[in-house]
């Protein structure tokens, strides 16, 4: 079960649903003023997470389509479907979240230890040689003239 959860990006889906749906829902239920929702929840909390999320996608070799996960849930579900967030806020904050994720996704990679590795869906892995034999060639290269 845990393998399937990790394989289908379970933690990323849970966090995206928490930040994209439940956070605006609870803010509305608690009675946050709109200015506090915008500043603290949508700019600080969601913005910080999308910065981290872009970095985590690059670092762990996740599918780059996950960059659209938080903005799609926030914009699609919370803004356009359930109307928890004003339409203008939802649209522009969704674009902001994509841009923030892309900043850290395409950010400075000089310190990454995985620069010379090949990306695989579940993270970066080293390539192992398929053959273990050493082939010896004659000095003349084996060519006859």
C-alpha positions in Angstrom: 0.0 0.0 0.0 2.8 2.4 0.9 4.6 1.6 -2.4 1.4 2.5 -4.4 1.0 5.6 -2.3 4.6 6.7 -3.1 4.3 5.6 -6.7 1.3 7.8 -7.4 2.7 10.8 -5.5 0.5 10.4 -2.5 2.2 12.9 -0.2 2.2 15.5 -3.0 -1.5 15.0 -3.7 -2.4 15.2 0.0 -0.4 18.4 0.5 -1.9 19.9 -2.7 -5.5 19.1 -1.5 -4.7 20.5 1.9 -3.3 23.8 0.6 -5.5 24.2 -2.4 -8.9 23.2 -0.9 -8.9 22.8 2.9 -6.9 25.9 3.7 -9.3 28.2 1.9 -12.3 26.3 3.3 -11.1 26.5 6.9 -10.2 30.2 6.4 -13.7 30.9 5.3 -15.2 28.8 8.1 -13.1 30.5 10.8 -14.0 33.9 9.5 -10.6 35.2 8.4 -10.9 38.6 6.8 -10.1 38.6 3.1 -6.9 40.6 3.5 -5.5 38.1 6.0 -6.4 35.2 3.7 -4.6 36.8 0.8 -1.5 37.8 2.8 -0.9 34.9 5.2 -2.5 31.9 3.5 -2.2 32.5 -0.2 1.0 34.5 -0.4 3.0 33.2 2.6 1.9 29.6 3.1 1.0 28.5 -0.4 3.8 30.6 -2.0 6.4 29.1 0.3 5.2 25.6 -0.4 5.2 26.1 -4.1 8.8 27.3 -3.9 9.7 24.2 -2.0 7.7 22.0 -4.3 9.4 23.2 -7.5 12.8 22.4 -5.8 11.6 19.0 -4.6 10.3 18.0 -8.0 13.7 18.7 -9.5 15.7 17.2 -6.7 13.7 13.9 -6.5 13.1 13.5 -10.2 9.3 13.7 -10.0 7.2 14.3 -13.1 7.3 18.1 -14.0 3.5 17.9 -14.5 3.2 18.0 -10.7 4.0 21.7 -10.9 0.4 22.2 -12.0 -1.0 20.2 -9.1 -1.4 22.9 -6.4 -2.5 25.7 -8.9 -5.0 23.4 -10.5 -6.6 22.4 -7.2 -6.5 26.0 -5.9 -7.7 27.6 -9.1 -10.1 24.9 -10.3 -11.7 23.5 -7.2 -11.5 26.4 -4.7 -12.0 29.2 -7.1 -14.1 28.2 -10.0 -16.0 25.2 -8.7 -16.7 25.8 -5.0 -16.3 29.6 -5.1 -14.3 29.7 -1.8 -11.9 32.3 -3.3 -12.7 35.3 -5.4 -12.2 34.6 -9.1 -9.5 37.2 -9.7 -7.5 36.0 -6.6 -7.8 32.4 -7.7 -6.7 33.0 -11.3 -3.8 35.3 -10.5 -2.6 33.3 -7.5 -2.7 30.1 -9.6 -0.4 31.8 -12.1 1.9 33.0 -9.3 2.2 29.5 -7.9 3.2 28.1 -11.3 5.8 30.8 -11.7 7.2 30.3 -8.2 7.5 26.5 -8.8 9.2 27.1 -12.1 11.7 29.5 -10.5 12.9 26.8 -8.2 12.5 24.0 -10.7 14.8 25.7 -13.2 16.9 27.3 -10.5 20.7 27.0 -9.9 21.7 23.3 -10.2 25.4 23.6 -9.7 25.2 22.2 -6.2 23.1 19.2 -7.2 24.9 15.9 -6.7 22.7 14.3 -9.4 23.8 16.5 -12.3 25.5 13.6 -14.1 22.8 11.1 -13.5 19.9 10.1 -15.7 16.4 11.1 -14.5 14.1 8.2 -13.9 10.4 8.6 -12.8 11.0 7.7 -9.1 14.2 9.7 -8.7 17.7 9.9 -10.1 19.6 6.7 -10.4 23.1 5.8 -11.6 23.5 3.8 -14.7 25.1 0.4 -14.3 26.9 -1.2 -17.2 25.1 -4.1 -18.7 28.2 -6.0 -19.5 30.9 -7.0 -17.1 33.4 -8.4 -19.6 36.4 -6.5 -20.8 37.0 -6.9 -24.5 40.6 -7.0 -25.7 41.4 -5.9 -29.2 44.5 -6.8 -31.0 47.0 -4.0 -31.6 46.3 -3.7 -35.3 42.6 -3.4 -34.5 41.8 -6.7 -36.0 41.5 -5.4 -39.5 43.1 -7.1 -42.4 44.1 -5.2 -45.5 
